[in-house]
Amino acid sequence: MSILDVHIGALQGGPANLAQYRGEVLLVVNVASKCGLTRQYDELVQLQRTYADRGFTVLGVPCNQFAAEEPGTPEEIAEFCTTTYGVTFPLTEKIEVNGKRRHPLYAKLVRAADADGHSGDIRWNFEKFLVAPDGTVAARFAPQTIPNSFEVVEPLEELLPA
């Protein structure tokens, strides 16, 4: 079963239907509204605008496990993201990414290692996973890695169709 077969809800109800992204490139990011890294939403929005027409989508996954930095309701999260950062990419339901109640999506994602060899638990908000069109994890990036940095954009572009 690939990541695209995992069931997860959309932020404002109903299924997020990850299968709709089969054949596309995803950047899955655990997000938070009150984090020092929240400004990364700007770069995530820029990536979405730049590559959406080439089969790319950012998928934001709200999580409140790190210093309670995503305390809001689904409505509050959606309002914050759209009014503060102009987010148009999809957001899932708020989930847990670590621990006994880790969502199945993250149970699959955390198996991948980043360039430094880190695999396993998510370290903080805004850890990123680049998912290939077939649903496999192509790369993992630390929370501090800027979304539109060369480190992320180069492998992203390699996965996109010409």
C-alpha positions in Angstrom: 0.0 0.0 0.0 1.4 3.4 -1.0 1.0 6.7 0.9 -1.6 7.6 -1.7 -3.8 4.7 -0.4 -3.9 5.9 3.2 -7.2 7.3 4.4 -7.0 10.8 6.0 -9.7 13.4 6.5 -9.7 16.9 5.0 -9.4 19.8 7.4 -13.0 20.8 7.1 -14.6 17.4 6.8 -14.8 14.5 4.4 -11.9 12.5 3.0 -8.8 14.2 1.7 -8.6 11.4 -0.9 -4.9 11.1 -1.4 -5.5 8.8 -4.4 -6.4 11.8 -6.4 -2.7 12.8 -6.4 -1.5 9.5 -8.0 0.7 10.5 -10.9 1.6 13.9 -9.2 4.4 15.0 -6.9 3.4 15.9 -3.3 5.3 17.8 -0.6 3.7 16.7 2.6 4.4 19.1 5.5 3.3 19.0 9.1 2.2 22.6 9.7 1.4 24.8 12.7 0.1 28.3 13.0 2.0 29.5 16.1 5.5 28.2 15.3 8.7 30.2 14.6 8.7 28.3 11.3 5.2 29.3 10.4 6.6 31.9 7.9 7.5 28.9 5.7 3.9 29.1 4.6 5.1 31.9 2.3 7.5 29.6 0.5 5.0 26.7 0.4 2.4 29.0 -1.3 5.1 30.1 -3.7 6.0 26.4 -4.6 2.3 25.6 -5.1 1.9 28.6 -7.5 5.1 27.8 -9.4 4.6 24.1 -9.9 0.8 23.3 -9.6 0.3 23.3 -13.4 3.1 20.7 -13.8 1.4 18.2 -11.4 2.6 19.3 -8.0 0.7 19.8 -4.8 1.7 20.9 -1.3 -0.3 18.9 1.3 -0.4 20.7 4.7 -1.0 18.4 7.7 -1.8 20.4 10.9 -0.3 18.9 14.1 -0.5 20.2 17.7 2.2 17.9 19.1 5.1 20.4 19.3 4.7 22.9 22.1 0.9 23.1 21.3 1.6 25.4 18.3 -1.5 24.4 16.4 -4.2 24.7 19.0 -7.0 25.9 16.7 -10.2 24.3 15.4 -10.4 23.4 11.8 -12.2 26.6 11.0 -9.6 28.7 12.9 -6.7 26.9 11.1 -8.4 27.4 7.7 -9.1 31.1 8.4 -5.5 31.7 9.6 -3.9 30.0 6.6 -6.1 31.7 4.0 -6.1 35.2 5.4 -2.5 35.4 6.7 -0.7 33.5 4.0 -3.1 33.0 1.1 -2.9 29.2 1.3 -4.8 27.5 -1.5 -3.2 24.1 -1.2 -5.1 21.3 0.6 -5.0 20.9 4.3 -5.8 17.6 6.1 -7.5 17.1 9.5 -5.3 17.8 12.5 -3.4 14.6 13.4 -0.6 13.2 15.6 2.6 12.5 13.7 4.5 10.8 16.6 3.7 8.4 19.4 1.2 5.7 19.9 -1.6 7.6 18.1 0.6 8.4 15.1 -1.6 8.6 12.0 -1.0 5.8 9.4 0.2 8.4 6.9 3.1 9.4 9.1 3.7 5.7 10.1 4.7 5.3 6.4 6.4 8.7 6.0 8.8 8.4 9.0 10.4 5.3 7.6 12.3 7.5 5.1 15.6 9.1 6.1 16.7 12.6 5.3 20.1 13.5 3.8 21.7 13.3 7.3 20.3 9.8 7.8 17.5 10.8 10.2 14.5 8.6 10.1 11.8 7.9 12.6 10.0 10.5 14.7 9.2 13.9 13.3 11.5 16.4 15.0 9.3 19.6 14.9 6.7 21.4 12.8 7.4 21.9 9.1 9.3 18.6 8.5 8.8 17.9 4.8 8.4 14.8 2.7 8.7 14.8 -1.1 6.4 12.1 -2.5 6.9 10.7 -6.0 4.0 10.2 -8.5 3.9 6.5 -7.5 3.4 7.3 -3.8 6.9 6.5 -2.6 8.9 8.9 -0.5 11.6 10.4 -2.6 13.2 12.7 0.0 12.8 14.0 3.5 13.8 17.4 4.7 14.4 18.8 8.2 12.0 21.4 9.6 14.5 24.3 9.1 14.9 23.5 5.4 13.3 26.4 3.5 10.7 24.9 1.2 11.8 26.7 -2.0 15.5 26.1 -1.4 17.6 24.4 -4.0 17.8 21.4 -1.6 14.0 20.9 -2.1 13.4 22.3 -5.6 16.1 20.3 -7.4 14.6 16.8 -6.5 11.1 18.2 -6.9 11.9 19.3 -10.5 13.5 15.9 -11.2 10.2 14.2 -10.3 8.0 16.4 -12.4 7.3 15.6 -16.1 9.2 17.7 -18.6 
